[in-house]
Amino acid sequence: MIRSLDLRGKALTKAGYQKAIPRAKLDIAAALVAIEPILQKVKSGNEADLMQLAEEFDGVRPPSIPVPQSALDKALADLDPKIRAALELSAERIRKVHNDQTRGVTSTKVVDGGVVTERWIPVDRVGLYVPGGRAVYPSSVLMNVIPAQIAKVSSIAVASPPQKEFGGLPHPTILAACALLGITEVYAVGGAQAIALFAYGMDGLCEKCDLVTGPGNIYVAAAKRALRGVIGIDSEAGPTEIAILADESARAGDVAADLISQAEHDVIAAAVLVTTSEKLAGDVVKELEVRVAKTKHSARIREALSGIQSAIVLVDSIEQGLDVVNAYAAEHLEIQTQNAAKDALKIRNAGAVFIGRFSPVSLGDYSAGSNHVLPTGGCACHSSGLSVQTFLRGLHYIEYSKEAFIDISQTVITLANSEDLPAHGEAMTARLEDL
C-alpha cells in the first residue's frame, strides 16, 4: 500500500532528501490557462455571470450570490447543539492563542530629536475563502476569521461554494460558523471565481478586498498566483501533508491512524513516516492494512498512501531523521520519539510541530488553539502559517527635529550623490537654505 524507502547509510544534501521524497505533481501551468477565462469573466462581469459559473462548476444556480442574513440566522438556529458547543470551545482556544500574537507600538530613539515609531496597522478589508469540495470545513471559518478579528480588520467577507443539496447556499454548517462569529457578509461562490471576486470586486455586489486568505483546490491556488499583486494573498495552499519522525518508542497504531487522518483529505495528500525502527515500519504497514479497510473514505486514503508522495522512510539515527524532515518541510510534522520535546527544538522547517503521543495533527486541525492554515509543498522553508500577523502591516513613522536633521544632512547628501541621485540631496539642502 505504501512504498518503503531506505536512506540508511546515505548522507544526502537537503536537495538530495527532497528528491528522494517527492510530492505529488501539480500542473499549475495548466490550471492557470484553465482559469484565465474565469478571471476575465468575473473582472468584467456581474452577478449573473457568477451564477452561470456556479451552474457550470458547482452544478447549481444560487438564488443570489450574497447569502441573505435570514439564511445565516437559520443555519445557526438549526445547528446541532453538540457541534455548536464544539465550535465555541475551539473558538475560545483559538482566540486565546491568537490574542498573544498582537503587536504593540515600538518607538526607537535613534538620536536626540530623531525617533522612528513602528505601528502595526490592519488591512482595511479581507476576503476569506472556505472550501467546500470533498468535505465541510467550519473549522476553516474559525481559523481565518478569528485572527482577522483580533487584528481589528474592519471589513471581513467570506466566500464558500454553493451546494446543490442546500438550494445553492453554502453548506449550513459553514453559514452557522460565520453567524457564530458575527460575520454577516457571505457569498455563495467558489473556486477561482471567488478569488477573482475578492480581487476585482463587483459593482453593486462586492467591494474589492486588499487581501485574500484560506485554502482551496488547485484552481484556487492558481487564481491566487495569477492575481497576486492585484490582491495580497496568504499562500498558494496545495494538498495537505503529514510527516512523522518516530523511533521504537512510538505506537504503530497511533502512527498509522495519523497517516490515515491526513490521507483522508485528498488522493494526492502526502503521508510520510521517517523512522529509525524497522519493527515500527513493519508494524505500521500491518496497521494500515487493517485500519484503512475499516475507515469511511478507504478508497481515497488507499490511493493517497499508494502515491509517490507517501512513503515509510528508514534512517540510521534520529539526527539523520531530523535532517530528512527539515529538508522535507512538512505542513504538519509529528515528533513521536523518546525525547520528543528535545528533538522538536531542532526543527527549523515545518508548518506546525506536534510533540509527543497526545498531540496529533487532528488536535491542531480543530481545537489545540493553533492555526491549521499552514504552508504546504515545502513552503515551510520560507513561510509561516496563518496568524494575526497575516492581517497586519508594519508602518514606520519618522519624526526628526531641526537639530537632528542638520546633524545627519551631510550624510544623506553624500549617499545621494554616490548613487547619482542629486535631487535627493537637494531635498536636504533646500531645508538648510533658510536655517
N, C-alpha and C positions, 0 to 999 in steps of 0.2 A: 504493500500500500504506500509506504513512504520510503524513499530511497535512503541508502546509507552512504556516508562519505567519511573516509578515514584520512584524517590530516595528521595522524601521529607520525613523528619523525620529520615533519615538513615545517620548517620555519619560513613562512611566506611573508611577503610585504603586505601592507594594508591592501594594495590593489590586487595582490595575489589571492588574499582571502575573499575579497569582494567578487573576484572572477569565479572562485570555487563554489560560492553560494549565490547564484544569480537570482534575480527577481523575475516575476512573470513579465513577458514582453507586452508593452502597451504601445499601440500605434497612435501616438498623439498627433502626428503629422496628418494622418488620415482623418482623425476626429476634427482637427482644425479646418480641414477642407469641408467636412460634412456640416459643420455648424455655421460656416460663413453666411449662407443664405438666411439662416435663422436670425443671426445677429443683425443683418441688414433689414430684415422684415420688421424686427422689433424697433430698430432705430428710427425707421420712417413710418411705423405703423400705428395702430390704435388698438382698443380693447378687442375689437372683432378679430384682428389678426392673432392676438394672444389666444382667443377662444378657438380659432382654427388650428393653431399649433397644438393646443391641448387635445383636440379631436384626433389629430394626426399621431401624436406621440403618447398620449395617455388614454386614448380610447373613449374620451368623454368630453362633452362640451359643458363647461361650468355655466351656471346661471348668470354669474358675474365673476370677474376676476378678483375684485376686492371681496373679502369674506365679510358678510354683514355681522354686526355686533350681536344680533339675535342668535346666530349660529354659534358664536363663541360662548355666549351665556348658556345656551342649551347644552353644548358639549361639556361644560364644567358641571352643570347641574346633573347631567346623566352619567358623569364619570364614576366608575366603581370606587366606592369609599376606600377600599384597600389600596388601589392604585393611587388615589389622591393622597393618602397618608404616606405612601412610599415616595411620591414625588415631593411632598412637603418636607419630609425628613432629609431627602437627598439635597434639596434646595438649601436647607438650613446649613448643611455641611459644606456645600459648595460656596455659599456666602462667607462662611467662617474662614475658609482658606483664602478666598479671593479678596476679602477685606484687607488681609495683610499684604496685598500686592499694591496698594495705593501708594502714590509717590508724593512726597512733600515738596515744599519750595526750598531751594538751595541758593543762598546768596554768598558769593565769593568776593572778598575784598582783595582785589588784585594789587592795588597800591592805595595810598591815601587819596580819596576822591575818585577812585576808579572801581566800580562794582559791576559784576556780571551776575545776574539772577536767572536761574533756570526754573521755569514753571511748567507743569505738565497739564496740557490742555486737551480735553476730549475732542474727538472728531465731532462734527455737527450732526451727522446723520449716517446710520449704518443700515445695510440690508443683510439680514441673517438667513442663510439657506438651510432648510431642514429637509433631508432626502426622504423619499417615500417609496422606494422600489420593493426589494425583497422583504424588507422589514419596516416596522414603525419605530420612530426614534424620538419619543417625547424627551428622552434624556438629552438629546442634542439641543432641544429648545432651552433646557436649563443651562447647558454648558456654554451656549452662545449668548443668551440673554443676560444672565446674571453678571458676568464680567462687564458687559456693556453698561448695565445699570449702575454698577459700582463705580465705573469710570465716569459716570454722570453724562453719558451720551444723551442729548436732549430729544433725539428723534430716532426711533427704532422701528424698523419694518421687518416682517418675517414672510418668507415665501416657502411654500411646500406644494408638491404636485397634487392636482385634483385626482380624486379617486372615483372610479366608476361605481363602486358599490355604495358610495356615500353621496350620490347625486351630483358629482362634480366638485364637492368640497374636499379639502384636505382631510386626512384621517381625523376623526373626532378626538382621539387622544392627543394628537398634535395641537388641535384647537383648544382643548381643555388645558394643556400645559401653558399655552400662550395666555389664556384667560387667567390662569392661576397666578401668573407673574405680572398681570396688568398690561399685557400687550394687546392693543386694540387694532393695530394696522397689520393685517394679514392678507396675503394674496394667494389665490389658488393657481399657482403657476410653478412649473418645474423645469429641470434641465437647463440647457444653455440659455433658453429664453428668459428664465428667472434672473440669471446673472446679467443678461443684456438689459432687462427692465430696470434693475438697480443701477446699472452703469450709465444708461442713457436717460432714464426717466421717461415719462409719457404724459403729455399734456392732459390735464384734467383727470388723471388717474393715479400716477405715482411720481413723487418728486425724486429727482436724481439723488443718489447716495454718494457719499465720499469713500466708503469702504464696504466691502462685502466679505463675510466670513462664513465658514461652515463647510462640511464635507459633501461629497457627491460622486457621481459616476464619472467616467472618462470624458463625457461631453461637458459636464460642469467644470472639470479640471481644464479642459481645452478652452472653454469660454473665459475662465479666469486668466489663462495665459494670453489669450487674444486681446482681452480688454484691460490688462494691467497697464496702468498709465491713464486710461480713461477713468478707472476706479482703482482704489487701493485694494489689495487682496491680502488674506492671511497666508494662504499656501495653496498649492495645487495638490490637494489630497488624493492619493492613489489608493489602491486596495490595502486593506488592513493587514498587519503582520505582527507576529509574536516570535520572540526568540527567548529561549530558556537556557540559562547556564546552570548546570546541575552536576553534582558529584554523587557518590554512592549513598549519601545520606538522604537523598530525595526519594519520595514515594512515587513509584511508577504510575499509580492510579491518578495522583494529583497532576503529574506532568502530562499524561495522556488527555485528561479532562481539559486541561488548559490549552493544549494544542488544538483540540476539537473546538473549544469555545470560540476561537478566532477564525478557524476554518469555516465555521458556520456562516460567516458573513458573505462569502463570495467564492466562486470556483477558482479565482486566481488569488485568494488570500494566501499569505505565506505563514507557514508554521515550521520553526527551526528549533531543534534541540541540540545544544552543544554540551557534550559530557565527557568526563574522564573515565566513566564506568561502562565497560562492555555489558555487564549484567543489567544495569539500568536500561541501556539501549535496547537490549533484547526483551526485557520485561515491558517496556513502553510499547514496543511493536505488538506484543500479545494483548496488552490492554486496549490498544487502538482497535484491533480487530473486534474485540468484544463490545467496546463502548460505541463505536461508530455504527455498528449494526443496530443498536438499540435506540439511538437518538433520532429525533424527528427528521432532521434535514440530512439524512445519511448520504444520499447520492451527491449532494452539493459538497459535503465535507470530504467524502472519499475522493472526489475529483480534485479538490484543493490540496489534500495531503499527497496525492499521487503526482502533482505537478512539479515542474522543475524548480519552482520557488520554495518547495518544502523539503526538509532533509533532517536526518539524525546524523550529527557530526561528531566523530570521535577525536579527542585531543589528548596529548600527553599529560597535561597538567592544567590546573586552574589558571595559571599565568598565561598559558597559550590560549585557553578558552577566553580569557579577558581580551587578549589581542584580537581573537576572532570576532567577538560580539562588538568590540569597539569599532572594528572595521566595517561590520555589517550595519551598525547604527539603526537598530530596530525601532519601530514606532513604540512597541511595548517590549520591555525586557524584564524577565523574571530572574532573580538570583535565588536558586534553591541549593545552597551549599552549606557545609558545616559552619563556615564563617561568613554567612551571607552579608551581614551588616558591614564587615570589614572589606569584603570583596566589592560590595556596591560602591564604596568610596573610590574605587579605581575605574569606575565607569565614566567615560568622557562623552560618549556619543550614544544617546538614546532619547526617544520622545518622553518616556517616563520609565522609572525603575521601580519594580515591585520586589520587596525584600522579604524573603522567608516564606514558609509554608502558608501562612494565613494572610498573605497579601496578594491574592491572584489578580490578574488583569480584570476579571469581571467586577471586582470591587471598585476598581478605578473607573470602569465604564459607567458606573451608576452612582455609587454612594460613598466613595472614600473622601470626597471633598476636592480631589484633584480634577483637572480638566481632561476630557477624553478627546478633544480635538487636537491631534498631535501630528508632527511631521512624519511622513512616510517616504518610502523609496530611497532611504539613505540620507534624506534631507536633515535628519537629526544631527549630522555633522556640522551644520551651519545654522539651523533654525530651531526655534523653541515652539512649544505648544501654545494654544490659545490662552490668553491671560488678560487681566485688566490692562496690562501694558500694551496689548494689541490695539486698544482703542484710544491710546494717549499719544500725544506728540510733545516732545521736549522743545520748549520755546525759550530762547535766550533773550533777556532784556539787558541792554548795555547802557550804562549811565556813567559818564566821566565828567568831572568838574573842569573848570578852565585850567587850573593848575596842573591837574593830571594830564589833560590834553596837551598842554605846552610841553610837558616833560617827555612825552612819548612821540611828539610830532615828527622830529627828525628821523627817528627810527622808521616810521611809516613812510616818509618821503624817500628815504634811502631804498627801502624794499620795493616801493612802487617804481622807482627809476630803474632798479635792477631787473625788473620784469618788463621794462619798456612800456609802462603804463603811467605816463607823466600826469595825466589828468587826475589820477588817484592822489598823487602828491599835491596837485594844485588845489584839490578839495580841502587839504590840510592848510596849505599856505594862505588860502582865501580867508581863513578864520584868524590867522596870525596878523593879517594886514592892519586890522583896526584895534589890536590889543595894545 
